[in-house]
Amino acid sequence: MNDLLIHIGGVIKINKEKVFLKDIAYEKIKNKILFEKVKHMTENSLVRELNMSRTPIREALFKLQHEGFLEIISNQGIVVNNMSINRLESLIDMRVAIESFSLRQAFIELNESDLLMLDSIIKEQEKASNKNDILTFREKDAEFHHYLLEINDNYYFMKMFSEVYELQFTARKRHTTKQEMEKLISDHQSIVNYLKEEKIELAIETLVKHLNAGKEQYFRRN
């Protein structure tokens, strides 16, 4: 059944759950940063584009500034942040720590249906790569890593992953070469194969190398 959206005094109800306009503004502005080549915005332009008042937009902007996506500069407007090398390294190091620990814990609970799901995600990545559909490819890349965290069911790990992955997405400038996509797919398949063979140490080693390769890609482009 399709979600029903009803505007009621600054609040949108979706399937009986309340979603505030500031949250909708947050998602729409963040999507502009992630999927459009936007580098600069103004509050006035966002008011017109989103058809909202200034209050929810300002609240969304303050949240995005706190998360590191942008800077609100007096008399200059809103500037999308360029990722520094040091910050990118810190984000990837955080992912290495979270995902390697979580994979070791997930290995205890891993079952056949989990392995089939991971294989299915990889197949979807291969389809996206063949079509050179970078956006879908990146969505499936995130889904693969998120699924490994879901097995362990640690809410805070999954939340941190989502925030860190989106920041990494902005650093990569939304561009991934065919060769890089093939390497990412190969790494994912190796991780799953090692899990099937119950070689958890090799799976973790491959995961760590896979994540750290993100630093090298960034350095080559900057």
Order of alpha helices (4+ residues) and beta strands (2+ residues): beta-beta-beta-alpha-beta-alpha-alpha-beta-beta-alpha-alpha-alpha-alpha-alpha-alpha
